Amino acid sequence: RLSFFNDMAASMADGYGTWYDFAMGENAEGVRREAIGILSSVWAGEESGGGEYTAIRLDGAQQDFIYRWALGRQPGSTTPSRLVLAATDVSRLREAEAALEQQLRERDQFVASVSHELRTPLTSIMGLTDELVSRPEDFDDAEQAELLGIVAAETRDVVDIVEDLLVTARAEAGQLQVTTEP
């Protein structure tokens, strides 16, 4: 017999109607599956266990729980006489995890984009300077000036990208001060 609940387990029926509505309504299949899992564990000799469960409330909202169970005994008895259940609503935690995962995906996309934007001009700079350093005799003064002009332009592009990143970081940190001028 299920005899003890923590506050969360006892209030799980809130939003589901009665315990019967919770166990036999939209959640019936999942509740049966979890109950069979617990009973199978008990029959296998386990003393405690737990799991995760997602329930559907009467209003259609999803609610995520983690639960732990343990067998209870009367003082002095070795025979289990009750099942103790503790549940915790982790819906907000799951929402926060999903939001964090989304932010990490966005960060990864941002880093990939910035990496590409920096790599393009840096590759040109490296290639041109390598040529100028390793084979200066192959370029006349006009060609060297042209190549150095390209290097300078690409360097300005890198500086602009880095400045944009710094401005974005300051804005995100709330350290960007904007002043208006007439």
PyMOL commands that set and color helices and strands:
alter all, ss='L'
color gray80, all
select helices_A, chain A and resi 7-11+19-24+28-43+91-134+136-138+141-172
alter helices_A, ss='H'
color red, helices_A
select strands_A, chain A and resi 2-5+48-56+62-73+80-89
alter strands_A, ss='S'
color yellow, strands_A
deselect
rebuild
show_as cartoon
